[in-house]
Amino acid sequence: MSVRSLTIPKFNQGQTVEFTGGAGMIVKCSPNSQTWAYLVEMEMGEEPEIGRIGYETTILLFETDIALSVK
């Protein structure tokens, strides 16, 4: 597959987006089977009593699973 056959990514690094199950910020995107795949760091919930080391969850989503945040 050639990257040239893909359109430009719909979302950019650092952009806040929403998806079923939550919201987060795009960390990275890459071409994947005629579409784009995005690594998204989910927004953090309240800090637990034991503290926090870093982001709770980073997930891989495809472009069709993501919407712009309305915040």
N, C-alpha and C positions, 0 to 999 in steps of 0.2 A: 504494500500500500504506500502510496506517495502522499506526503503531507500536503502537497500542492492540490490534491483532489478535495481537500477539506476546506470548509469556509473558515473564517477567522473565529476564534473562541468568542462566545457570547458574554462570558464573564471574565473579569480580570483579577489578578493577584491582589489581595488586600481588600477586595470588595465584600461587603456583608450581604449574605443571601439567606433565603429561607428554603426549607424542604419539609416533607412530611416527617414529623417527629422532632422538629427543632429549627434552629438557626445557627449560623456560624460565619466564619470568614474564610475566604479562599486562600490557600497557602500556595498551591501549584496546580497547573493544568498541563495535560499532555494528550496528544491524539490517540484515539482508541477505536478501531473498527468503524470507520466512517462517522465518528462523532468525537466529542471531547470528554475526557475524564478529569475530575477535579478532586484534589485533596482538600477537605474542609475541616477546620478546627471548630468544634461545636462551642457555643457559648457556655461559660461555666455557671453552675448553680451557686447556691449559698456555700460559703466556706465551711467544710466539716470541722468538728472539734479537734481532730488530729492534725489539721493543717493541710496544705496542698503543695505538691512539688511542681506541677505544670498543668497543661491542658488535660482535661478529663478524657476527651475522645477526639480522635482525628479519623474521619471516615472518607471513603472513596465513593463519589457520586458521579453519575453521567449527566450531561447537560439537560436531558429531558426531565430529570428529577429535581431540578433547581429552579427557583423563582427569585426575582429581585426582592430584597427586603423592603418593607413599607415603613420602616422606622424613620 
